[in-house]
Amino acid sequence: MTTHPSAVREDGHRTGQDEHIGALVAQLSSDVSRLVRDELQLAKAELKDKGKEAGIGIGLFGGAGTVAVYGVGALVAAAILGLAAAVPAWLSALLIALVLFAIAGVAALLGKRHVSHATPPLPQQAVEGVHEDLEALKGHEPEGRAVR
């Protein structure tokens, strides 16, 4: 390590500048540790939210499948009633089947939307924050943000 000329007095003793640098390095280490902990907390919170969103989407997909099974049952009943006797009963069963399929379609679309909001399962805000922090440590100004 080279010593800056102003950090050493003429008699060879060091000035207090080294202690200030040591305090700055200790503060930097503490700040980096706190920053990493905060980013990990953000990542955990973001993953929790995405997991909840994925759970809702998966539940809606399950509900859509269940309703579709009932729709198939109603279609089978409509076919049976239609073949058994040519009466309006089959028409009502067919209408019920169409309504059930419409409900299943809506639930499937909602489930797809919820699952797409939860993917990819990466904590994107935390990752962006880490990239910004690394750039700030390198001395670069983060894109789109003013220096604090």
C-alpha positions in Angstrom: 0.0 0.0 0.0 1.4 3.4 -0.9 1.0 6.2 1.5 -0.2 9.6 0.4 2.5 12.2 1.1 0.1 14.3 3.1 -0.8 11.4 5.4 2.7 11.2 6.8 4.3 14.1 8.8 8.0 15.0 8.3 9.0 13.1 11.4 7.6 9.9 9.9 4.4 9.6 12.1 1.1 9.2 10.4 -1.6 11.8 10.6 -5.2 11.1 11.6 -6.2 10.7 8.0 -5.7 6.9 8.1 -8.2 6.6 11.0 -10.7 8.5 8.9 -10.2 6.2 6.0 -10.6 3.2 8.3 -13.8 4.6 9.6 -15.1 5.2 6.1 -14.2 1.6 5.1 -16.0 0.3 8.2 -19.0 2.5 7.4 -19.0 1.3 3.8 -18.9 -2.4 5.0 -21.8 -1.7 7.3 -23.8 0.1 4.6 -23.2 -2.7 2.1 -24.3 -5.3 4.6 -27.5 -3.4 5.4 -28.1 -2.9 1.7 -27.8 -6.6 1.0 -30.1 -7.4 3.9 -32.6 -4.9 2.6 -32.5 -6.3 -1.0 -33.0 -9.8 0.4 -36.0 -8.6 2.3 -37.4 -7.0 -0.9 -36.7 -10.3 -2.8 -38.6 -12.3 -0.1 -41.6 -10.0 -0.2 -41.7 -10.0 -4.0 -41.5 -13.8 -4.2 -44.3 -14.1 -1.6 -46.5 -11.8 -3.7 -45.7 -13.8 -6.9 -46.4 -17.1 -5.1 -49.8 -15.8 -3.9 -50.6 -14.6 -7.4 -49.6 -18.0 -8.8 -51.7 -19.8 -6.2 -54.8 -17.8 -7.2 -54.2 -18.5 -10.9 -53.7 -22.2 -10.3 -56.9 -22.3 -8.2 -58.8 -20.6 -10.9 -57.4 -23.1 -13.5 -58.6 -25.9 -11.2 -62.0 -24.3 -10.9 -62.2 -23.9 -14.7 -61.4 -27.6 -15.1 -64.1 -28.6 -12.5 -66.7 -26.4 -14.3 -65.7 -27.9 -17.6 -66.3 -31.4 -16.2 -69.8 -30.3 -15.2 -70.2 -28.9 -18.7 -69.3 -32.3 -20.2 -71.8 -33.9 -17.9 -74.5 -31.6 -19.0 -73.6 -32.2 -22.7 -73.9 -36.0 -22.1 -77.2 -35.4 -20.3 -78.3 -33.3 -23.3 -77.4 -36.0 -25.8 -79.2 -38.7 -23.7 -82.3 -36.6 -23.4 -82.2 -35.6 -27.1 -81.9 -39.2 -28.2 -84.4 -40.6 -25.6 -87.2 -38.3 -26.6 -87.5 -35.4 -28.9 -88.7 -33.0 -26.2 -87.5 -29.5 -25.2 -85.7 -31.0 -22.1 -82.5 -31.6 -24.2 -82.5 -28.0 -25.3 -82.4 -26.8 -21.7 -79.6 -29.3 -20.9 -77.7 -27.9 -23.9 -78.2 -24.3 -22.8 -76.9 -25.2 -19.3 -73.9 -26.9 -20.8 -73.1 -23.7 -22.9 -73.4 -21.5 -19.8 -71.1 -23.8 -17.9 -68.5 -23.7 -20.7 -68.8 -19.9 -20.8 -68.1 -19.8 -17.0 -65.1 -22.2 -17.5 -63.7 -20.0 -20.3 -63.9 -16.9 -18.2 -62.3 -18.7 -15.2 -59.5 -20.0 -17.5 -58.8 -16.5 -18.9 -58.7 -15.1 -15.3 -56.4 -17.9 -14.2 -54.1 -17.3 -17.1 -53.9 -13.6 -16.3 -53.0 -14.3 -12.7 -50.4 -16.9 -13.6 -48.8 -14.6 -16.2 -48.6 -11.8 -13.5 -46.6 -14.2 -11.3 -44.1 -15.3 -13.9 -41.2 -15.3 -14.2 -40.8 -16.1 -10.5 -37.8 -13.8 -10.1 -37.9 -10.8 -7.7 -37.4 -8.3 -10.5 -37.5 -5.2 -8.4 -34.8 -6.6 -6.0 -32.6 -7.6 -9.0 -32.9 -4.2 -10.5 -32.1 -2.7 -7.1 -29.0 -4.8 -6.8 -27.9 -3.7 -10.3 -28.4 -0.1 -9.4 -26.5 -0.5 -6.1 -23.6 -2.1 -7.9 -23.5 0.7 -10.5 -23.6 3.2 -7.7 -20.7 1.5 -6.0 -18.8 1.7 -9.2 -19.5 5.4 -9.4 -22.1 5.3 -12.2 -25.4 7.1 -12.1 -28.3 4.7 -12.3 -30.4 5.1 -15.5 -33.5 7.2 -15.1 -32.8 8.1 -11.5 -31.4 11.2 -9.9 -28.4 10.8 -7.6 -29.6 11.1 -4.0 
